[in-house]
Each structure stands twice: as C-alpha cells, then as structure tokens.
C-alpha cells in the first residue's frame, strides 16, 4: 500500500521507521540535545543512515507541564531544519512536522514536509483548513485532555470505544473540509491522557483500531509506560521501547515513531526475515 503526499509517496507494504528530531530545549527524552539547527540536521541525517525512512521534526514539547511555545519561535526552530534536511535527502525519505499550529503546518509543507503529525488531531482553530490547503498526509492522534494536564487523572468508561469514537469524529471533520481518507493515518496516543494500565491494554490489543481500516502510527519510544514498568530512566529504555514497538508491528502497525532507530531497524529485519518463512 502506498500513500501519495504530493511529489513523494509513503510505502506501507512494509513497516516504516519514523525517527524523532526534537528541536526543543525541554522534550522529555532529548530536550536540548539537538536544539540548534546544525545539530538537528546532523541528527536527522544520522537517523536516516541508521534506517529511518521518515523524520519527525518537532519544535514544541508536549510532555506534561511543558511551556507553550510562541508561533514565531516554533517556526524559527523547525523551518530551517526542514529546509536543510529536504535539500540533502532523497525523495524516498519523508519529512513530518510535529505541530498543532496552522501556520507552522503551512510553512513546513512549503519548506518540504510531507506529513502533518498533530497530537491535537487538527482541533486548533484553523488547523483543519490549513491541512486541507496542502497535499500532505495527516496523522490524527487521540488524546484525552491537553498536554499540560493530560496525566492528572485520565479515566475511561470504555477505553477502546472512546478512542475509536474520537478518531471517527476527527476523520469526519477532515472529510468535511475535503481531506480524503487516503491522506489519513491514526495514532492511538500512547501516554497521552492514559494510565499505565490503559497503555498496556491498548498495546495488548490493537485489533479494534485496525478495524478502522486506516494506517496506524505507534509512538511508544522511551515513554513513561516503559520507564515505570522497568524502573529505568529515560536513557535506559531503548530495549523496552523496541520490544513494545515490535509488538505493535506484529499487530499490524505500519509506522513506529522512535528515538533509537538502529536497534528498531535490527528488530524489524529479524522479524521480517522470520515472517517470510512462516
């Protein structure tokens, strides 16, 4: 299965690795490590060398308690990085912009981004219209609450039903402004308004989301659900993250969003080789 995003395509016949490039001083895992443009570009190129086929560029942390980032600051962080990467990458490598701001979406796509990855699922004023103006693919993520307070007391009567209902509503909102289903990707939002139990219940059974018949993007990398279970700090969560991501792929997830690209690539290669002989 291939999805078109302007001049480039996303091949989902095999699982794809989305490498994380946080151009922020305060992201939970690598805040400040790649805050400057040259460092962020170098990191992105390294992730591609390790096996990433998508780079997700983010200029605002969505960890609980993180400060808001002004529009001009987010543009200054992300657009030069996207421009520099697009100039150096082959067309087989896609660029994603991790944002909820309509103007960042517009400028990022003009700079060379192929995917809009929005944790708020295009709910900010003007976001639907901005996304509709582009040919970019769009990832709609489920989140209960808002990033700053989402982990205060997440509660569900029907975990799977409520996530599906939210995503279906956002799909309908997209279609209402002319964004077809062929441009949409879904993300259940691990760690976004969910307890440890909610996260592992989701990971244990992605079938209800597969029934929505849209590609699934899964972001589990180095998250608290890994750290709390293993009692490990952020820097020591690579193995747990890779295992969790592989479990999602085994259930049909087509894209895994990760910090640790090389071990994720190795795990996928072993899994794919095994699948060929089943």
C-alpha positions as CSV (number, residue, x, y, z in Angstrom):
1,X,0.0,0.0,0.0
2,X,1.3,3.4,-1.0
3,X,0.0,6.8,0.1
4,X,0.6,9.9,-2.0
5,X,1.9,13.1,-0.4
6,X,2.5,15.5,-3.3
7,X,5.6,14.5,-5.3
8,X,6.5,11.7,-2.8
9,X,4.9,8.5,-1.6
10,X,4.8,6.6,1.6
11,X,5.2,2.8,1.1
12,X,3.3,0.9,3.8
13,X,3.7,-2.5,2.3
14,X,6.5,-2.9,4.9
15,X,6.8,-1.3,8.4
16,X,8.4,2.2,8.3
17,X,10.5,3.8,11.0
18,X,9.9,7.4,11.9
19,X,12.9,8.9,13.6
20,X,12.4,11.7,16.2
21,X,14.2,15.0,15.8
22,X,13.2,17.3,18.7
23,X,14.3,20.9,18.0
24,X,13.4,21.8,21.6
25,X,15.2,22.6,24.8
26,X,12.7,20.7,27.0
27,X,11.4,17.5,25.4
28,X,11.3,14.6,27.9
29,X,13.8,12.4,26.3
30,X,16.3,14.5,24.4
31,X,15.5,18.1,25.1
32,X,18.4,20.4,24.2
33,X,20.5,17.8,22.6
34,X,19.6,18.9,19.0
35,X,18.2,22.3,19.7
36,X,20.4,24.2,17.3
37,X,19.7,23.9,13.5
38,X,23.0,22.2,12.6
39,X,22.8,19.7,15.4
40,X,19.2,18.9,14.5
41,X,20.1,18.4,10.8
42,X,23.1,16.2,11.7
43,X,21.0,14.1,14.0
44,X,18.3,13.7,11.3
45,X,20.8,12.6,8.7
46,X,22.3,10.1,11.2
47,X,18.8,8.6,11.9
48,X,18.4,8.2,8.1
49,X,21.7,6.4,7.9
50,X,20.6,4.1,10.7
51,X,17.4,3.2,8.9
52,X,14.7,5.8,9.4
53,X,12.5,6.5,6.3
54,X,10.6,9.3,7.9
55,X,11.9,12.2,10.1
56,X,9.5,13.8,12.5
57,X,10.6,17.4,13.3
58,X,9.1,19.0,16.4
59,X,9.6,22.5,17.8
60,X,7.3,22.3,20.9
61,X,7.4,19.7,23.7
62,X,4.1,18.1,24.5
63,X,5.3,16.5,27.8
64,X,3.1,17.2,30.8
65,X,3.9,20.6,32.2
66,X,5.9,21.9,29.3
67,X,5.7,25.6,28.5
68,X,3.8,26.9,25.5
69,X,5.9,28.0,22.5
70,X,5.1,31.1,20.6
71,X,4.4,30.8,16.8
72,X,7.5,32.7,15.7
73,X,9.7,30.6,18.0
74,X,8.3,27.3,16.7
75,X,8.8,28.5,13.1
76,X,12.3,29.6,13.8
77,X,13.1,26.2,15.4
78,X,11.6,24.0,12.7
79,X,11.5,25.6,9.3
80,X,15.3,26.0,8.8
81,X,15.8,22.3,9.8
82,X,13.2,21.1,7.4
83,X,14.7,23.2,4.6
84,X,18.2,22.0,5.2
85,X,17.1,18.3,5.5
86,X,15.0,18.4,2.4
87,X,17.9,19.8,0.4
88,X,20.1,16.8,1.5
89,X,17.6,13.9,1.5
90,X,16.5,11.7,-1.3
91,X,12.8,11.6,-2.2
92,X,12.5,8.2,-0.6
93,X,12.8,9.9,2.8
94,X,9.8,11.7,4.0
95,X,9.7,14.6,6.5
96,X,7.0,15.1,9.1
97,X,6.2,18.2,11.0
98,X,5.0,17.6,14.6
99,X,2.8,20.6,15.3
100,X,-0.7,21.8,16.1
101,X,-0.3,25.3,14.8
102,X,-1.9,26.0,11.4
103,X,0.8,28.5,10.2
104,X,3.6,26.0,11.2
105,X,1.8,23.4,9.1
106,X,1.6,25.7,6.1
107,X,5.2,26.8,6.2
108,X,6.5,23.4,7.0
109,X,4.8,21.9,3.9
110,X,6.1,24.7,1.8
111,X,9.6,24.0,3.2
112,X,9.4,20.3,2.2
113,X,7.4,18.5,4.8
114,X,5.2,15.6,3.6
115,X,3.3,14.7,6.8
116,X,1.5,16.8,9.4
117,X,1.7,14.9,12.7
118,X,-0.7,16.6,15.1
119,X,-1.2,15.4,18.7
120,X,-4.4,17.6,18.8
121,X,-5.8,15.9,15.7
122,X,-6.4,19.3,13.9
123,X,-8.6,20.7,16.7
124,X,-6.9,24.0,17.0
125,X,-8.7,26.9,15.2
126,X,-7.8,26.9,11.5
127,X,-5.9,23.7,11.6
128,X,-8.3,21.7,9.5
129,X,-8.4,24.4,6.9
130,X,-4.6,24.7,6.9
131,X,-4.1,21.0,6.4
132,X,-6.7,20.9,3.6
133,X,-4.7,23.5,1.7
134,X,-1.8,21.1,1.4
135,X,-1.3,17.7,-0.2
136,X,0.4,16.3,3.0
137,X,-0.5,13.2,4.8
138,X,-2.1,13.8,8.2
139,X,-1.7,11.8,11.4
140,X,-4.6,12.2,13.8
141,X,-3.7,11.3,17.4
142,X,-6.1,10.5,20.2
143,X,-5.5,12.5,23.4
144,X,-7.7,12.8,26.5
145,X,-7.4,16.4,27.8
146,X,-4.5,18.7,26.9
147,X,-0.7,18.0,27.0
148,X,-0.1,20.2,30.1
149,X,-2.7,18.4,32.2
150,X,-3.5,15.1,30.4
151,X,-1.9,12.9,33.0
152,X,-3.7,14.4,36.0
153,X,-6.4,11.8,36.3
154,X,-7.2,10.0,33.0
155,X,-10.4,8.0,33.1
156,X,-12.4,5.9,30.6
157,X,-15.7,4.1,30.8
158,X,-14.8,2.3,27.5
159,X,-11.1,2.7,26.5
160,X,-11.3,1.3,23.0
161,X,-14.8,2.7,22.3
162,X,-13.9,6.2,23.3
163,X,-10.6,6.3,21.4
164,X,-12.4,5.0,18.2
165,X,-15.3,7.5,18.7
166,X,-12.8,10.4,19.0
167,X,-10.8,9.3,15.9
168,X,-14.0,8.7,13.9
169,X,-15.2,12.2,14.7
170,X,-11.8,13.6,13.6
171,X,-12.0,11.6,10.4
172,X,-15.4,13.1,9.7
173,X,-14.1,16.6,10.4
174,X,-11.3,16.1,7.9
175,X,-13.7,14.8,5.2
176,X,-15.9,17.8,5.8
177,X,-13.2,20.1,4.5
178,X,-12.1,17.9,1.6
179,X,-9.4,15.8,3.3
180,X,-9.9,12.3,2.0
181,X,-9.3,9.1,4.0
182,X,-6.4,8.3,1.6
183,X,-4.5,11.0,3.3
184,X,-5.1,9.9,6.9
185,X,-3.0,8.0,9.5
186,X,-4.2,7.2,13.0
187,X,-2.3,7.2,16.3
188,X,-4.0,5.9,19.5
189,X,-1.8,8.3,21.6
190,X,0.1,6.1,24.0
191,X,0.9,8.1,27.1
192,X,-1.4,11.0,26.1
193,X,-4.1,11.0,28.8
194,X,-3.7,7.4,29.7
195,X,-2.5,5.5,32.8
196,X,0.0,2.6,32.8
197,X,-2.9,0.1,32.7
198,X,-4.6,1.9,29.8
199,X,-1.4,1.9,27.8
200,X,-0.8,-1.8,28.1
201,X,-4.4,-2.7,27.5
202,X,-4.0,-0.8,24.2
203,X,-0.8,-2.5,23.3
204,X,-2.2,-5.9,24.1
205,X,-5.0,-5.5,21.5
206,X,-4.8,-3.1,18.6
207,X,-7.4,-5.0,16.6
208,X,-10.3,-2.6,17.4
209,X,-8.2,0.2,15.8
210,X,-7.2,-1.9,12.8
211,X,-10.9,-2.3,12.1
212,X,-11.0,1.4,11.3
213,X,-9.1,0.5,8.1
214,X,-6.5,3.3,8.2
215,X,-2.8,3.1,8.7
216,X,-1.6,3.1,12.3
217,X,1.3,5.1,13.6
218,X,2.5,4.0,17.1
219,X,4.7,6.1,19.4
220,X,6.0,4.3,22.4
221,X,9.6,5.3,22.4
222,X,11.2,5.9,25.8
223,X,7.8,6.8,27.3
224,X,6.8,6.7,30.9
225,X,4.9,3.4,30.4
226,X,8.3,1.8,29.6
227,X,10.2,3.5,32.4
228,X,7.6,2.9,35.1
229,X,7.3,-0.8,34.2
230,X,11.0,-1.4,34.1
231,X,12.0,1.1,36.7
232,X,14.5,2.6,34.3
233,X,15.4,6.3,33.5
234,X,14.8,7.7,30.0
235,X,18.2,6.9,28.7
236,X,17.9,3.2,29.6
237,X,14.6,2.5,27.9
238,X,15.7,1.5,24.4
239,X,15.2,-2.2,24.7
240,X,11.8,-1.9,26.3
241,X,10.8,0.6,23.6
242,X,11.9,-1.6,20.7
243,X,10.1,-4.6,22.1
244,X,6.9,-2.6,22.6
245,X,7.1,-1.2,19.1
246,X,7.7,-4.6,17.6
247,X,4.6,-5.9,19.5
248,X,2.6,-3.2,17.8
249,X,4.0,-4.1,14.3
250,X,3.1,-7.7,14.9
251,X,-0.5,-6.5,15.3
252,X,-0.4,-4.5,12.1
253,X,1.0,-1.1,12.9
254,X,2.7,0.3,9.8
255,X,4.8,3.1,11.3
256,X,6.8,3.2,14.5
257,X,8.0,6.6,15.9
258,X,11.2,6.0,17.7
259,X,14.3,7.7,19.2
260,X,16.5,4.6,18.8
261,X,16.4,3.9,15.1
262,X,19.3,1.4,14.7
263,X,18.0,-1.2,17.2
264,X,14.5,-0.8,15.8
265,X,15.7,-1.5,12.3
266,X,17.5,-4.6,13.5
267,X,14.4,-5.9,15.3
268,X,12.3,-5.3,12.2
269,X,14.8,-7.1,9.9
270,X,14.8,-10.2,12.1
271,X,11.0,-10.1,12.4
272,X,10.6,-9.7,8.6
273,X,13.1,-12.5,7.8
274,X,11.1,-14.8,10.1
275,X,7.8,-13.8,8.5
276,X,9.0,-14.8,5.1
277,X,9.3,-18.4,6.4
278,X,6.1,-18.8,8.2
